[in-house]
Amino acid sequence: MPVTVVVGAQFGDEAKGKITDFLAANARYVVRTGGGPNAGHSIQIGEEKTVLHQLACGVLRPGLVGVSGPGMSLDPFALEEEILELDRRHLLKGEVLISDRAHLILPLHRIEDAWEEELRAKQPGGKAMGTTLRGIGPSYADRYGRWGLRVVDLTRPALLSSRLSMLYVRKAHLPGLPPQEELRANLSELGSRLAPRIASTEPLLWEAIRRGEVVLLEGAQSALLDVDYGTYPYVTSSHPTAAGALMGSGIPPSDLDEVVGVLKAYSTRVGEGPYPTEGSASEQEYLREGGGERGATTGRPRRCGWLDLVLLRYASRLNGFTSLAVTKVDVLGGLDEVPVGVGYEDPSGARVDWPPTVAEEFDSLRPVYRRLPGWPELTTRLKARIEREGVHALPSTLRRYLDYVTENTGVPVEWLSYGPRREETLWLGRGATAQASRGLENWAA
């Protein structure tokens, strides 16, 4: 499978980084295709946890190339510090490449992000979006408004100066902007340091695919946060879908082989926005503590709840998942029952099996649950047995849970994560879960 996309199937934080890192063992290139320092991908090697913010997880494995791709918005100062920090910790094993087409996040964008959040909150009936305040939205807005600066501009002093001057005129209404000449000088110096890592990455990937080398596209955020297909306006500013990964890497659709959807056995959400299967206070606390559910970038506690099959079916159809990876099944170990959202009911009691387009309309819907039998706690002894014996050592009720996911999405569960460590990941094999049907009839049922 020369080209595989890894996509978040929920509201983010599904352990995409861990699954990508696992698959990267057989890859040559890993490409981060969107987002920026608002996303943290956590990978645990042995007892040491590493959080990657703007680098692809390929940089953690010898012989691999980690590409920060064209679709990203990069904070160049934070990016350099991330590279240096990995190097200091002797974790920078692979090569780092930065796409010359990626856009830049500047201090102006972070100031604008905070200004916009405050503006929204001040409006009658308004409230903030709950952004990470990393400048992501303003940077993407400048990209599409054609005001943006790109990585390639860092190595073109005259172009950098001209475009930065134009951007300062555009943002003259913002308070507390840093001195323009000081920022220009700092960016120019940074560009000279990063220049050996900056490249036109698309031809490199095209040639790798021609040679039959494996290329992994590592998505950030999640399909349900897509700016067009997510719970707008409570979304990110890019396209964290399979289609968006192609745009964010420069790889054509004809080269795509596999699309892996990553989901937790439950669900979480950070920030504002609809969340139909959000748990009660006690349920949230249980999941938050058991799953360590705090943002890898912000440290904010995540909202926690149960698996939502309505949204999962939607994400599966939207992205064309060819397989699923289910993570954090260990967090639910020991529960007598595991709730699963199978549908919604509107105020009249009518069944709703399609997510509404308007985010506010989720508020009138009540989730309908089916309670599946739980599975035993995944003790150290049981985990060791799973590592030795594979799928045959999984508790029967856990296997039934995975079958149920497949039956309701039409997509086979092919990977399972049962702990935070790199080794606590299991390939179930093709067709290991219940019979899948990826036809439209399955979605419409």
Secondary structure as GFF3:
##gff-version 3
##sequence-region A 1 445
A	DSSP	beta_strand	3	8	.	.	.	ID=ss1
A	DSSP	alpha_helix	16	23	.	.	.	ID=ss2
A	DSSP	three_ten_helix	24	26	.	.	.	ID=ss3
A	DSSP	beta_strand	29	32	.	.	.	ID=ss4
A	DSSP	beta_strand	41	45	.	.	.	ID=ss5
A	DSSP	beta_strand	48	52	.	.	.	ID=ss6
A	DSSP	three_ten_helix	57	60	.	.	.	ID=ss7
A	DSSP	beta_strand	65	68	.	.	.	ID=ss8
A	DSSP	beta_strand	73	74	.	.	.	ID=ss9
A	DSSP	alpha_helix	76	88	.	.	.	ID=ss10
A	DSSP	beta_strand	95	99	.	.	.	ID=ss11
A	DSSP	beta_strand	103	104	.	.	.	ID=ss12
A	DSSP	alpha_helix	107	122	.	.	.	ID=ss13
A	DSSP	alpha_helix	136	145	.	.	.	ID=ss14
A	DSSP	three_ten_helix	151	155	.	.	.	ID=ss15
A	DSSP	alpha_helix	157	170	.	.	.	ID=ss16
A	DSSP	alpha_helix	180	194	.	.	.	ID=ss17
A	DSSP	three_ten_helix	195	197	.	.	.	ID=ss18
A	DSSP	beta_strand	198	199	.	.	.	ID=ss19
A	DSSP	alpha_helix	201	210	.	.	.	ID=ss20
A	DSSP	beta_strand	215	218	.	.	.	ID=ss21
A	DSSP	three_ten_helix	223	225	.	.	.	ID=ss22
A	DSSP	alpha_helix	242	247	.	.	.	ID=ss23
A	DSSP	three_ten_helix	253	255	.	.	.	ID=ss24
A	DSSP	beta_strand	258	264	.	.	.	ID=ss25
A	DSSP	beta_strand	266	269	.	.	.	ID=ss26
A	DSSP	alpha_helix	281	291	.	.	.	ID=ss27
A	DSSP	beta_strand	303	308	.	.	.	ID=ss28
A	DSSP	alpha_helix	309	319	.	.	.	ID=ss29
A	DSSP	beta_strand	323	327	.	.	.	ID=ss30
A	DSSP	three_ten_helix	329	332	.	.	.	ID=ss31
A	DSSP	beta_strand	337	345	.	.	.	ID=ss32
A	DSSP	beta_strand	351	352	.	.	.	ID=ss33
A	DSSP	three_ten_helix	359	364	.	.	.	ID=ss34
A	DSSP	beta_strand	366	373	.	.	.	ID=ss35
A	DSSP	alpha_helix	380	389	.	.	.	ID=ss36
A	DSSP	three_ten_helix	390	393	.	.	.	ID=ss37
A	DSSP	alpha_helix	396	409	.	.	.	ID=ss38
A	DSSP	beta_strand	413	417	.	.	.	ID=ss39
A	DSSP	beta_strand	425	427	.	.	.	ID=ss40
A	DSSP	alpha_helix	440	444	.	.	.	ID=ss41
###
